[in-house]
Amino acid sequence: VQLQACGGGLVQAWGSRRLSCAASGRTFSSYGMGWFRQAPGKERNIVAAISWSGGSTWYTDSVKGRFTISRDNAKNTGYLQMNSLKPEDTAEYFCAAHRAPGLRVALDYDYWGQGTQVTVSS
């Protein structure tokens, strides 16, 4: 599976942005996926995760109520809708997939896309 994330850019505080993660390969629909972020000088952390069907989701506390993870398996694409963005959300965002159908909130994903930069100005 190859993943390609896009949709990053510069956005004002309290604005919105939607990230997309396009996957190649027919097995993407059976894999769980997640979104991660990494700010300069900091470690990479998970932001949200979703099961293969989209029926189960998980969010880190700092984005609950603001971010929504989803997927469209017919399009082999995952999404991260980000609302009410804050300057502290500024980071490079990565999508990833793992060879299991459920949720995974650790870093041990099997496939990673390149990052897309999100910069939130105050």
Backbone bond lengths (Angstrom), bond angles and torsions (degrees), N, CA, C in turn:
res aa  C-N    CA-C-N  psi(-1)  N-CA   C-N-CA  omega(-1)  CA-C   N-CA-C  phi
1 V - - - 1.453 - - 1.525 109.23 -
2 Q 1.305 115.69 130.08 1.463 120.88 174.09 1.521 108.20 -113.21
3 L 1.316 116.01 136.89 1.454 121.86 -176.18 1.514 110.04 -119.80
4 Q 1.314 116.04 141.87 1.453 121.27 177.84 1.524 108.95 -135.91
5 A 1.321 114.45 114.84 1.457 120.50 -179.88 1.521 110.54 -94.30
6 C 1.315 115.68 145.80 1.458 120.36 176.35 1.522 108.85 -153.86
7 G 1.310 115.52 170.76 1.453 121.20 177.00 1.501 114.84 111.07
8 G 1.307 117.31 -2.97 1.456 119.96 178.67 1.515 111.73 -70.82
9 G 1.317 115.25 172.25 1.453 120.76 178.99 1.505 111.18 161.31
10 L 1.308 115.02 -167.60 1.454 121.91 179.10 1.525 109.29 -96.30
11 V 1.308 116.61 130.22 1.461 121.39 -179.17 1.522 108.84 -140.58
12 Q 1.318 115.96 146.81 1.461 119.89 178.47 1.519 110.71 -78.51
13 A 1.298 114.85 154.70 1.466 119.84 177.45 1.528 109.91 -54.43
14 W 1.329 115.02 142.51 1.460 124.42 -177.37 1.517 113.21 73.37
15 G 1.343 116.44 3.63 1.442 119.68 175.22 1.521 112.04 -84.44
16 S 1.327 115.45 -174.78 1.462 122.03 -177.38 1.518 110.49 -128.63
17 R 1.313 113.73 156.14 1.459 120.22 177.72 1.519 106.82 -154.15
18 R 1.327 117.40 143.81 1.456 120.91 174.32 1.515 109.74 -118.66
19 L 1.302 115.30 123.71 1.453 121.98 175.25 1.524 109.25 -95.11
20 S 1.321 115.13 144.61 1.459 121.13 176.55 1.517 109.63 -121.06
21 C 1.309 115.36 151.34 1.467 121.54 178.03 1.522 107.43 -134.11
22 A 1.311 116.59 104.19 1.455 122.06 -179.31 1.524 109.52 -89.69
23 A 1.314 116.22 130.19 1.461 121.58 -177.55 1.512 110.82 -114.62
24 S 1.319 114.79 143.43 1.452 120.42 172.81 1.516 107.83 -101.48
25 G 1.303 117.69 157.76 1.452 120.03 178.13 1.518 112.37 98.61
26 R 1.308 114.97 143.01 1.461 120.15 -175.25 1.511 113.41 -79.39
27 T 1.321 117.94 -9.78 1.453 120.11 -175.52 1.518 113.64 -91.98
28 F 1.330 117.64 -3.58 1.462 119.75 -177.28 1.514 111.34 -56.12
29 S 1.315 116.96 -37.71 1.458 119.98 -175.50 1.522 112.67 -65.90
30 S 1.310 118.16 -14.77 1.471 120.85 178.89 1.519 112.24 -100.78
31 Y 1.322 117.71 3.19 1.460 122.01 -177.50 1.518 111.34 -106.44
32 G 1.325 114.60 145.36 1.449 118.02 168.51 1.519 109.10 -75.69
33 M 1.319 116.38 157.75 1.451 118.64 178.47 1.519 110.65 -140.94
34 G 1.313 114.84 165.26 1.452 119.36 179.45 1.512 111.60 -151.11
35 W 1.319 114.32 164.97 1.454 122.40 173.36 1.523 108.70 -116.81
36 F 1.311 115.57 137.61 1.456 122.82 -179.22 1.519 108.74 -126.55
37 R 1.304 117.03 163.34 1.451 120.26 173.27 1.517 110.45 -144.11
38 Q 1.326 113.03 153.52 1.454 119.92 -179.66 1.519 108.83 -142.92
39 A 1.312 115.52 118.30 1.460 121.42 176.30 1.526 108.64 -89.04
40 P 1.326 118.34 157.01 1.472 120.87 -179.68 1.524 112.20 -55.43
41 G 1.313 115.94 129.73 1.451 120.95 178.26 1.515 115.02 76.57
42 K 1.325 116.81 5.34 1.461 119.56 -179.09 1.513 110.16 -121.48
43 E 1.302 115.97 165.86 1.453 120.81 -179.29 1.525 110.62 -79.11
44 R 1.316 115.22 159.37 1.454 121.03 177.38 1.526 109.19 -78.71
45 N 1.301 116.05 133.12 1.465 121.64 -178.89 1.523 110.43 -128.67
46 I 1.303 115.16 151.24 1.454 119.36 177.25 1.529 109.87 -77.96
47 V 1.306 115.74 141.68 1.462 122.23 179.15 1.523 110.84 -105.42
48 A 1.331 115.73 -46.13 1.464 120.23 -176.98 1.512 108.75 -156.66
49 A 1.328 115.61 155.18 1.457 121.71 178.35 1.518 109.28 -140.09
50 I 1.332 115.30 154.38 1.460 120.47 -178.92 1.522 108.71 -144.16
51 S 1.322 116.26 143.13 1.453 121.21 178.05 1.521 110.82 -75.78
52 W 1.320 115.60 172.98 1.467 119.35 -175.28 1.528 112.70 -59.92
53 S 1.298 116.82 -35.28 1.459 120.41 -176.76 1.521 112.52 -88.93
54 G 1.313 116.19 -13.19 1.455 119.76 -173.23 1.509 113.06 85.55
55 G 1.320 116.27 0.84 1.453 119.50 -176.37 1.512 114.77 -76.93
56 S 1.309 116.46 -19.52 1.468 120.55 178.40 1.520 109.06 -126.30
57 T 1.317 115.74 136.69 1.455 121.17 178.31 1.519 109.88 -135.94
58 W 1.301 115.40 160.73 1.478 122.24 178.98 1.519 107.43 -145.63
59 Y 1.343 116.06 143.59 1.464 121.83 178.81 1.514 110.30 -134.73
60 T 1.299 115.72 144.23 1.449 118.68 170.32 1.529 108.67 -70.35
61 D 1.308 116.31 151.42 1.462 120.28 -171.25 1.526 113.64 -56.09
62 S 1.301 117.03 -36.26 1.474 119.88 -172.99 1.526 113.64 -69.85
63 V 1.327 117.98 -13.68 1.466 119.84 -178.93 1.523 112.60 -116.09
64 K 1.302 117.78 -2.53 1.462 120.40 -179.35 1.529 110.30 -58.91
65 G 1.325 114.62 133.74 1.457 119.85 -179.13 1.517 113.83 84.94
66 R 1.318 117.53 -11.39 1.470 121.13 179.80 1.528 112.82 -114.62
67 F 1.323 116.60 -36.71 1.461 121.43 -177.84 1.527 109.92 -107.07
68 T 1.323 115.81 149.31 1.462 121.48 175.60 1.512 109.39 -134.95
69 I 1.315 116.19 124.22 1.454 121.53 175.61 1.520 108.48 -96.90
70 S 1.316 115.86 140.86 1.464 120.55 178.93 1.517 108.69 -152.98
71 R 1.305 115.39 173.94 1.456 120.18 178.29 1.512 110.05 -152.93
72 D 1.307 115.68 153.29 1.462 123.22 174.65 1.521 105.82 -126.39
73 N 1.311 116.47 97.25 1.459 119.70 -175.46 1.522 112.71 -67.16
74 A 1.305 117.02 -26.31 1.466 119.42 177.13 1.525 110.74 -65.76
75 K 1.319 116.12 -27.55 1.464 121.12 179.16 1.519 112.34 -102.34
76 N 1.334 116.56 1.35 1.478 120.36 -177.44 1.532 111.28 53.10
77 T 1.303 115.68 43.83 1.463 120.27 -175.52 1.514 110.93 -136.49
78 G 1.328 114.62 138.79 1.454 121.22 172.62 1.512 109.83 -112.41
79 Y 1.334 115.75 159.18 1.462 120.22 -175.61 1.528 110.44 -136.69
80 L 1.314 114.05 154.76 1.455 120.95 169.09 1.527 106.78 -134.90
81 Q 1.326 115.86 106.45 1.452 121.45 176.69 1.520 107.95 -87.48
82 M 1.316 116.29 123.05 1.458 121.04 -176.72 1.521 109.26 -117.88
83 N 1.311 116.07 117.39 1.457 122.37 179.62 1.526 109.81 -116.23
84 S 1.310 115.33 162.80 1.470 121.54 178.06 1.528 110.71 49.07
85 L 1.294 115.84 48.77 1.468 120.80 -176.24 1.517 111.73 -65.08
86 K 1.314 114.47 144.73 1.452 122.67 -179.33 1.525 109.04 -120.32
87 P 1.332 117.05 155.62 1.472 118.45 178.14 1.530 113.18 -54.55
88 E 1.327 117.34 -31.99 1.462 120.43 179.63 1.522 113.10 -71.66
89 D 1.325 117.87 -6.67 1.459 121.06 173.50 1.527 111.61 -83.33
90 T 1.319 117.18 -6.39 1.457 120.94 179.40 1.518 110.50 -61.06
91 A 1.326 115.92 124.32 1.464 121.37 -177.36 1.521 108.70 -177.78
92 E 1.316 113.81 171.37 1.455 119.20 168.38 1.523 106.71 -90.18
93 Y 1.305 116.25 130.02 1.462 121.99 -176.68 1.525 109.75 -105.99
94 F 1.323 114.96 136.66 1.453 122.73 -178.77 1.530 109.99 -124.28
95 C 1.322 116.64 142.93 1.455 119.40 168.99 1.527 107.96 -105.72
96 A 1.309 115.23 154.38 1.451 121.08 -177.63 1.526 109.30 -151.41
97 A 1.321 115.75 158.94 1.460 121.63 178.57 1.524 109.19 -135.08
98 H 1.316 115.32 151.13 1.467 119.74 177.48 1.511 109.94 -131.34
99 R 1.339 115.83 151.99 1.458 122.51 -172.72 1.523 112.77 -81.11
100 A 1.287 115.57 51.67 1.457 120.85 176.45 1.515 106.77 -149.65
101 P 1.303 118.41 151.21 1.464 119.29 -173.92 1.520 115.68 -78.98
102 G 1.332 116.56 -19.80 1.454 118.35 -172.29 1.512 114.30 -92.10
103 L 1.323 115.21 -163.00 1.450 122.21 179.26 1.527 110.31 -82.23
104 R 1.294 115.99 147.88 1.464 121.87 172.12 1.504 107.64 -141.32
105 V 1.316 117.39 124.13 1.457 120.76 -175.88 1.521 111.78 -111.88
106 A 1.324 116.79 11.53 1.458 120.65 175.21 1.528 108.97 -99.09
107 L 1.327 115.76 -179.08 1.448 120.57 -177.43 1.531 113.91 -87.57
108 D 1.331 117.70 -6.08 1.458 120.68 -171.58 1.521 112.42 -82.46
109 Y 1.328 115.25 59.78 1.450 120.93 174.08 1.525 109.70 -85.51
110 D 1.322 115.52 157.56 1.459 121.02 -174.08 1.524 113.33 -90.32
111 Y 1.297 117.32 -31.53 1.455 121.52 -175.67 1.529 109.27 -130.83
112 W 1.328 115.26 138.14 1.458 121.22 -177.76 1.516 110.62 -130.08
113 G 1.331 115.47 142.15 1.439 120.37 171.51 1.518 109.94 -94.42
114 Q 1.309 115.36 172.35 1.460 118.54 174.34 1.525 108.14 -75.34
115 G 1.282 117.88 161.75 1.452 120.65 -177.08 1.510 112.96 -82.04
116 T 1.319 115.02 160.10 1.449 121.86 171.91 1.527 107.01 -130.04
117 Q 1.311 116.60 129.76 1.450 121.43 -172.32 1.521 111.34 -83.61
118 V 1.308 115.12 131.54 1.461 122.12 173.34 1.524 107.48 -118.40
119 T 1.307 116.53 122.21 1.450 121.75 179.18 1.521 108.75 -120.68
120 V 1.316 116.21 122.51 1.463 121.68 -178.42 1.520 108.03 -108.70
121 S 1.315 115.84 119.59 1.461 120.33 -179.39 1.521 110.18 -94.89
122 S 1.316 114.94 145.17 1.471 119.96 -178.36 1.521 111.66 -89.18
